[in-house]
């Protein structure tokens, strides 16, 4: 039986927040952590910019405290009881004394920290920083950066086994790779003794990796295996994604990926694994299929020792051998925390926590983090956006490619008419508003047409978003705010090199004093709030796989955060745009620019 | 079809069927088909399932009466998703063909859905309100969809006999085929989208003969094995388990009410005809319902709304006349060193089986081809000497504008394709099957 326990806010901040006439405020629980004695469950709420502490006995909120902007990962120092919260939009970690509660310090880290973990032996906190692609190692005593370790674009999660020398960092984007090559991702193994990257463990045919865990020398992390090099003409049988878990032996370079999907149904968007040692189980949250898969570690290990072949990772018949059970959860279950008797699951888009009795593998109670009220359209749309039940075989949702509303860093054969044509890089969703028309060729006038008719025909292959559901999805997409641009100086004054780049962007004559045709001047196509004229243009970027030379002039907002550039993702960086992909000066005049000029232009583009 | 049917005599033998099955403290009425004789597999050899006619009854609140008194014969009841209308196949007195009729459960008003030659049987509602059914005539069988445009749209193109079975929750039409290469006893369960695209074997059903499939309330597919025992196929895992506690030969379709409750038609020892039972998985024995003596009682259909399946958005490209097919065998690693070509066969009523042509496979086993739509096709993989390595068991077809990825003929669905750029796509242009350059090695010509 599902028992609803509404939180009675005990402190005035929360009371104000939830007052009847207050605007609807969502919590959106992102990460969970248990206090040392298991008596409190800490919850980071990204939409409320706060951290809650929930009494695990009464399921009431003990306290809440404001953190930085968009708090994500939480780590607990079991010696002091302090908690550390990664503020993804503040580029900081809040140190919070729960006895107050009060925030003691805000420690600066890399750009957009998501994961945070504590090495209490060496008094270091590590954060995984998505935008800077690094792991920050912060000396806890001084609060200063000790080391900034480069892992790669999209570095988002860190985890380790308590007491272990090794720490693991995962990325949501694959390693940079040539167009047409199968993507691979790598897991960085950080030596906490030296605070250096000891080695990286490469996983072939792998896309996004998420938050893993370690126990008994086994490293287990969720991973998706995209099939982006095959035409998107078939949605079932793992033809677009195989959702799986990477399994590595700690201290070795051995490892493989095993699927979580079954032949007729996916375990979409696995987000986190947690071990429960007493029962020998791994719990895997499947945020696209709203469930928690229960994996028997003994059987899993048996599979890893069986005859290995190239097809093991794609053999969908395997999952039933080690998945013992699937526990239904709320909407978009992602973060988890495990105690002795209970598993806590944060249902991100329900604003609830499922309390699962590990002995019977059933939800015993659920904790509401916000009062029951009508759900705003954008939140309803966000639920649909992450819901894999719209796709045939429940193997993927919109967010399988648009991870967290962003991109997967991959190029796909969408097969709108014929196979092997018009390969397209996954665009980010954070700059959609005001940038119509859509698609790489600007052929789609509205988001309604793209997310409704086209998505169900060519992606889901099943009844997709229609009617009010479609309206909600579009409302969500239009509500996605662009992330703060870290390249833009906070005082609004561009640096010298950025100003130099701005002049180059706006120039009307080249370095030799010759006038540049109006059609080749950057602001001719890139102007207005979204920095696009919303037209199509031939800028000489057609490849042999494209049916047309004309492509949509893209918006340039947060250009720096894109994983790849050009319609097909063939440019790996902004520099490559000008140095490799504009030989005939059709995409603006750049052949006269010196390398320092290109540097300056790129620095300016990053501020947009 | 020759039917000797004395409706009055049979009506007189009908006792009141009880509608006293209680579900969630409410009596659940049901429909069933009553017939003096029932040949469930006769369709697979061109025969009639109800050779002496049949009547669909509505059993409710302790009484049972013909659902459509206007019809001389009726069968195959299928309730609408809102529980307000029923489709049946049947004919008026004096009629010589079965057609599909729609009956209002509220006022009994009937509407003729189909017309034309042949018998129309086994109707199904589609999620968008259209109706699919099987048309049986001298030329064979075809599944048609009506309700859009001036006439029905044919969606199956194969010389095999087939019959509609159910609509799955994901929008696929479930149907059975009796392979034309055999004597009608080799049967398979297939699925197809309502636009006729995507025809495929039901996952896991490739090797085994599964009879009279239908989707159960819990989403699994219920089917009968050769011994007429009930089995459940979990569509997610493709695991099959036999349902215990049914002590007789079961005749489909199995009509589930909830996960553990169903109406079932069963022939128990010492009885001459199958009777209707209410089965509750919690109790030891199925409970026999009051029903006619001397007649078969089959095709139970609860009078409750059912889940509306998902609609299938057709992705047929309107401007393409041919179909595009990418062969990208997922499990051909063993074959890859040997597989060299693919041969295509077709079939026409006038000339029978003929070879359509042969195309070479790329070194990675891929092949990209444009094929003519709406005709039976069968593929086989050949080695360099022309010998058949792998052969498709049954005919398939593609619709105009269909873009299909075939991951191997009759292979299991458990292996996802490997993520590599298929070599066959590098040119961007599809090939066409040609009947020159035919290898001379030994090949099995499909019948």
Interface residues (C-beta under 8 A of the other chain):
Chain A: X180 X182 X183 X205 X225 X226 X227 X228 X229 X230 X231 X233 X234 X236 X237 X238 X239 X242 X259 X261 X262 X263 X264 X265 X310 X311 X314 X315 X316 X317 X319 X320 X392 X413 X415 X417 X418 X419 X420 X421 X453 X456 X457 X458 X460 X461 X462 X463 X464 X544 X545
Chain B: X127 X170 X171 X203 X204 X234 X235 X236 X237 X238 X239 X310 X311 X312 X313 X314 X315 X317 X319 X320 X324 X326 X328 X330 X331 X333 X368 X403 X404 X405 X407 X412 X413 X414 X415 X416 X417 X418 X419 X420 X421 X422 X424 X425 X426 X427 X428 X430
